[in-house]
């Protein structure tokens, strides 16, 4: 411990990333070796989930490393781009109408840049209240100016909470990197590591507990694995990990334990909320449940039609029904990432539409 404290801040954070990349490399090698053996269907499913989780951790770690290496401005800019993409994906999975365009434009091109500018400028007082107070009040006003009262409360609340989750929540990552305490200057990366490890360990412990204990789920239609007992075990695990990592934070051990418990509890409950967001109004998970051959046929036909119009240099968009827009977009974005996919209710009034073709 004394040898670590004798290192400079830059050396400490560099060593931190070396350790993390080393652990991830070992985990990736172990996962690859595991895939070489014979796996049952359940084991194969768990292995695929592990691969997705590892890929996400790799991407997140590389993003943090690049942010730290290139400085505060680039860190803020990178997380702003990630936040923009996450918010875009969130809005894609929700039903919006033409009357929401003003609020959506403000959320994407006004609220998001201001929030990240406040984080990059270290204006943390205004940063902490800008979206929960000012944006929450302004977005419904802009939506009301769209002159569309249909399901107004539902529509505006989706935009508000999409902004809260994808912009406000995500913006805390660069804010932590830039946060300086007295005697803890330029060590924000350790705070990010602390929160990530606490929440990750809590989620793993909760998942293991839910499989072992087999308790009645609290919200069966959202998650069949979430129970209060498993959640409590996750919180206790987060508190324990937080206490063990107190030396990388500016907190004392009891404070680190309490903050770890709070972070673990909020993180695991946040995961439950995100599972709910992945379900549509009928409670069905937003994912494909169709014959793979039909999906392949649709993809091939769509590719042929779209490439034909692209080769001709024609500007166009793909229009579908509101009910199928999210599913069609999931297919199309894998083939043509920049092609807009809209529902017919999103088209502006009075716009002239020229039908170039159809895909069935």
VOGU-3710 file (C-alpha; in Angstrom, 3 decimals, decimal comma):
1> xxxxxxxxxx> 0,000/0,000/0,000  2,826/2,407/0,835  4,527/1,716/-2,511  1,289/2,591/-4,330  0,966/5,871/-2,466  4,511/6,798/-3,436  3,494/6,717/-7,099  2,262/9,849/-8,831  -1,436/10,203/-9,629  -0,782/9,489/-13,310
11> xxxxxxxxxx> 1,179/6,350/-12,440  -1,539/5,150/-10,050  -4,291/5,540/-12,653  -2,074/3,978/-15,330  -1,469/0,977/-13,063  -5,215/0,772/-12,460  -5,918/0,443/-16,186  -3,102/-2,103/-16,622  -4,691/-4,282/-13,919  -8,183/-3,929/-15,410
21> xxxxxxxxxx> -7,025/-4,750/-18,946  -5,080/-7,721/-17,588  -8,115/-9,119/-15,773  -10,303/-8,605/-18,855  -7,733/-10,352/-21,053  -7,645/-13,362/-18,730  -11,458/-13,457/-18,605  -11,644/-13,301/-22,411  -9,124/-16,132/-22,800  -11,025/-18,233/-20,259
31> xxxxxxxxxx> -14,285/-17,570/-22,110  -12,706/-18,595/-25,423  -11,288/-21,815/-23,980  -14,689/-22,574/-22,461  -16,341/-22,217/-25,869  -14,092/-24,951/-27,324  -15,788/-27,640/-25,236  -19,194/-29,253/-25,600  -21,923/-27,091/-24,054  -25,541/-27,854/-23,288
41> xxxxxxxxxx> -28,212/-25,452/-24,543  -28,423/-23,779/-21,117  -24,638/-23,510/-20,854  -24,456/-22,103/-24,391  -27,052/-19,464/-23,486  -25,102/-18,461/-20,369  -21,892/-18,373/-22,404  -23,443/-16,034/-24,976  -24,609/-13,761/-22,176  -21,101/-13,774/-20,701
51> xxxxxxxxxx> -19,640/-12,851/-24,099  -22,034/-9,908/-24,417  -21,189/-8,740/-20,903  -17,449/-9,044/-21,587  -17,810/-7,095/-24,816  -19,697/-4,342/-22,995  -17,040/-4,188/-20,262  -14,266/-4,011/-22,869  -15,998/-1,158/-24,680  -16,642/0,705/-21,440
61> xxxxxxxxxx> -13,071/0,243/-20,210  -11,557/1,394/-23,505  -13,887/4,394/-23,472  -12,772/5,338/-19,953  -9,118/4,856/-20,869  -9,365/7,014/-23,999  -11,242/9,653/-21,991  -8,523/9,744/-19,335  -5,648/9,802/-21,841  -7,068/12,559/-24,037
71> xxxxxxxxxx> -8,193/14,877/-21,251  -11,308/16,492/-19,830  -12,677/17,970/-23,065  -12,475/14,720/-25,037  -13,873/12,751/-22,065  -16,918/14,995/-21,919  -17,350/14,865/-25,705  -17,106/11,060/-25,864  -19,688/10,526/-23,152  -21,949/13,118/-24,785
81> xxxxxxxxxx> -21,858/11,091/-28,027  -22,613/7,855/-26,138  -25,440/9,613/-24,327  -26,850/10,896/-27,631  -26,830/7,381/-29,120  -28,431/5,870/-26,006  -31,157/8,521/-25,977  -31,764/7,962/-29,695  -32,193/4,238/-29,056  -34,550/4,944/-26,153
91> xxxxxxxxxx> -36,778/7,192/-28,274  -36,796/4,590/-31,047  -38,410/2,090/-28,667  -41,147/4,539/-27,620  -44,185/5,771/-29,511  -43,935/9,459/-30,370  -46,129/11,799/-32,392  -45,587/14,891/-34,512  -46,522/17,056/-31,548  -43,431/15,793/-29,695
101> xxxxxxxxxx> -40,929/17,143/-32,229  -40,289/20,417/-30,414  -39,615/18,648/-27,118  -37,412/16,033/-28,798  -35,362/18,644/-30,646  -34,853/20,544/-27,398  -33,875/17,375/-25,541  -31,340/16,275/-28,167  -29,853/19,574/-29,270  -30,321/21,876/-26,285
111> xxxxxxxxxx> -30,641/19,947/-23,016  -27,941/17,364/-23,814  -25,238/19,854/-24,904  -25,955/22,160/-21,958  -25,777/19,272/-19,458  -22,404/18,090/-20,747  -21,113/21,658/-20,984  -21,948/22,081/-17,301  -20,099/18,832/-16,515  -17,071/19,814/-18,589
121> xxxxxxxxxx> -17,055/23,283/-17,050  -17,254/21,804/-13,527  -20,400/23,830/-12,759  -21,643/20,995/-10,560  -24,263/23,009/-8,641  -26,273/23,796/-11,772  -25,294/20,451/-13,307  -27,100/18,559/-10,536  -30,440/20,404/-10,952  -30,566/21,465/-14,605
131> xxxxxxxxxx> -32,399/18,394/-15,937  -34,439/17,322/-12,848  -35,768/20,874/-12,355  -35,505/23,082/-15,424  -35,647/20,544/-18,260  -38,482/18,627/-16,592  -40,525/21,838/-16,565  -39,579/23,007/-20,066  -40,098/19,779/-22,043  -43,868/19,455/-21,339
141> xxxxxxxxxx> -44,339/23,117/-22,311  -42,668/22,504/-25,660  -44,738/19,343/-26,164  -47,939/21,279/-25,393  -47,023/23,806/-28,102  -47,278/20,888/-30,547  -51,080/21,107/-30,190  -51,598/17,359/-29,733  -53,354/16,299/-26,487  -53,499/12,596/-27,389
151> xxxxxxxxxx> -51,876/10,592/-24,554  -50,051/13,788/-23,629  -49,000/12,727/-20,120  -47,662/9,375/-21,314  -45,724/10,907/-24,187  -44,134/13,725/-22,214  -43,212/11,453/-19,297  -41,358/9,141/-21,702  -39,341/12,054/-23,073  -38,658/13,356/-19,561
161> xxxxxxxxxx> -37,464/10,050/-18,186  -35,556/9,210/-21,338  -33,667/12,454/-20,787  -33,203/11,577/-17,121  -31,831/8,086/-17,768  -29,801/8,593/-20,946  -28,547/12,155/-20,445  -28,607/13,009/-16,745  -27,476/9,582/-15,564  -24,792/9,152/-18,229
171> xxxxxxxxxx> -23,404/12,645/-17,666  -22,290/11,667/-14,162  -19,460/9,555/-15,625  -17,432/12,531/-16,949  -18,528/14,528/-13,907  -16,903/11,960/-11,619  -13,761/11,951/-13,747  -13,542/15,741/-13,381  -14,573/15,970/-9,720  -11,805/17,139/-7,368
181> xxxxxxxxxx> -11,826/16,873/-3,578  -9,293/18,549/-1,359  -6,391/16,122/-1,086  -7,950/13,940/-3,801  -7,173/15,961/-6,917  -7,161/14,286/-10,364  -8,235/10,918/-8,938  -11,754/10,860/-10,370  -11,005/7,647/-12,270  -10,819/5,827/-8,929
191> xxxxxxxxxx> -14,312/7,032/-8,034  -15,630/5,664/-11,331  -13,859/2,354/-10,639  -15,340/2,278/-7,134  -18,923/2,734/-8,359  -18,539/0,316/-11,280  -17,093/-2,468/-9,105  -19,660/-1,939/-6,344  -22,654/-2,061/-8,704  -21,220/-4,913/-10,828
201> xxxxxxxxxx> -20,525/-7,091/-7,774  -23,977/-6,319/-6,396  -25,662/-7,335/-9,641  -23,640/-10,554/-9,864  -24,436/-11,438/-6,247  -28,128/-10,694/-6,792  -28,207/-12,842/-9,932  -26,542/-15,776/-8,146  -28,836/-15,400/-5,127  -31,956/-15,296/-7,297
211> xxxxxxxxxx> -30,912/-18,548/-8,981  -30,068/-20,296/-5,713  -32,891/-19,085/-3,483  -35,740/-19,381/-5,997  -37,947/-16,895/-4,165  -41,239/-15,572/-5,522  -40,482/-12,668/-7,889  -41,691/-9,237/-6,817  -42,561/-8,059/-10,343  -43,198/-11,226/-12,328
221> xxxxxxxxxx> -44,234/-9,501/-15,547  -41,022/-7,452/-15,622  -38,399/-9,775/-14,132  -38,819/-13,364/-13,020  -35,564/-13,279/-11,058  -35,966/-10,134/-8,933  -36,855/-10,785/-5,277  -36,364/-8,705/-2,150  -34,131/-11,318/-0,544  -31,824/-11,480/-3,575
231> xxxxxxxxxx> -31,855/-7,675/-3,746  -30,856/-7,477/-0,070  -27,951/-9,857/-0,674  -26,857/-7,654/-3,579  -26,978/-4,548/-1,367  -24,935/-6,244/1,371  -22,395/-7,366/-1,224  -22,135/-3,828/-2,569  -21,636/-2,479/0,955  -18,884/-5,044/1,621
241> xxxxxxxxxx> -17,072/-4,286/-1,651  -17,441/-0,565/-1,012  -15,896/-0,949/2,423  -12,978/-2,953/1,053  -12,315/-0,273/-1,573  -12,508/2,706/0,772  -8,770/3,363/0,312  -9,275/4,369/-3,370  -11,901/6,965/-2,400  -11,817/10,196/-0,378
251> xxxxxxxxxx> -14,243/8,593/2,118  -13,665/6,941/5,458  -14,464/3,229/5,774  -17,994/3,641/7,302  -18,848/6,259/4,688  -17,599/3,992/1,889  -19,759/1,137/3,239  -22,875/3,333/3,326  -22,270/4,791/-0,137  -21,578/1,292/-1,481
261> xxxxxxxxxx> -24,903/0,049/-0,101  -26,787/3,001/-1,606  -25,065/2,626/-4,978  -25,701/-1,126/-5,047  -29,369/-0,754/-4,096  -30,006/1,998/-6,639  -28,032/0,187/-9,345  -29,935/-3,094/-9,024  -33,283/-1,308/-8,840  -32,226/0,696/-11,887
271> xxxxxxxxxx> -31,637/-2,566/-13,728  -35,232/-3,571/-12,902  -36,457/-0,254/-14,325  -34,451/-0,791/-17,508  -36,032/-4,217/-17,932  -39,439/-2,570/-17,665  -38,441/-0,026/-20,314  -37,651/-2,894/-22,695  -41,266/-3,992/-22,608  -43,997/-2,424/-24,662
281> xxxxxxxxxx> -47,420/-1,322/-23,452  -48,706/-4,895/-23,562  -45,899/-6,156/-21,362  -44,106/-7,968/-24,143  -40,335/-7,872/-24,391  -39,144/-5,802/-27,326  -37,229/-8,510/-29,143  -37,646/-10,765/-32,148  -39,854/-13,817/-31,821  -40,248/-14,830/-35,471
291> xxxxxxxxxx> -38,972/-17,601/-37,668  -35,287/-16,932/-38,518  -35,936/-17,884/-42,153  -38,685/-15,242/-42,440  -36,346/-12,704/-40,849  -33,598/-13,609/-43,325  -35,991/-13,338/-46,292  -37,174/-9,913/-45,157  -33,586/-8,740/-44,682  -32,564/-9,923/-48,156
301> xxxxxxxxxx> -35,561/-8,306/-49,855  -35,067/-5,048/-47,929  -31,362/-5,008/-48,834  -32,102/-5,420/-52,536  -34,740/-2,667/-52,621  -32,747/-0,215/-50,483  -29,468/-0,751/-52,357  -31,293/-0,171/-55,648  -32,479/3,264/-54,513  -29,087/4,083/-52,993
311> xxxxxxxxxx> -27,314/3,218/-56,246  -29,613/5,658/-58,029  -28,644/8,379/-55,561  -32,215/9,000/-54,446  -32,788/10,479/-50,959  -35,474/8,491/-49,161  -36,688/7,210/-45,799  -38,403/4,013/-44,744  -41,945/4,510/-43,375  -43,791/1,859/-41,387
321> xxxxxxxxxx> -46,581/1,604/-38,807  -45,996/2,794/-35,208  -46,451/-0,757/-33,903  -43,725/-2,255/-36,092  -41,294/0,666/-36,305  -38,973/-0,495/-33,482  -38,775/-4,037/-34,904  -38,161/-2,889/-38,478  -35,504/-0,451/-37,304  -33,703/-3,211/-35,361
331> xxxxxxxxxx> -33,403/-5,161/-38,614  -32,588/-2,264/-40,933  -29,962/-0,573/-38,731  -27,824/-3,726/-38,864  -27,762/-3,417/-42,670  -27,978/0,352/-43,210  -27,078/2,201/-40,032  -27,777/5,694/-41,439  -31,144/5,007/-43,088  -33,993/6,750/-41,200
341> xxxxxxxxxx> -36,931/4,525/-40,208  -40,049/6,507/-39,295  -43,628/5,711/-38,426  -46,339/7,464/-40,426  -47,519/9,417/-37,361  -44,117/11,140/-37,210  -44,455/12,715/-40,631  -45,130/16,449/-40,520  -48,589/17,633/-41,527  -48,883/18,822/-45,087
351> xxxxxxxxxx> -45,703/17,118/-46,254  -45,862/15,699/-49,778  -45,052/11,982/-49,869  -43,864/10,163/-52,957  -44,008/6,367/-52,696  -40,958/4,827/-54,357  -41,638/1,208/-53,489  -42,635/-1,241/-50,768  -41,134/-4,092/-48,791  -43,326/-6,929/-47,561
//
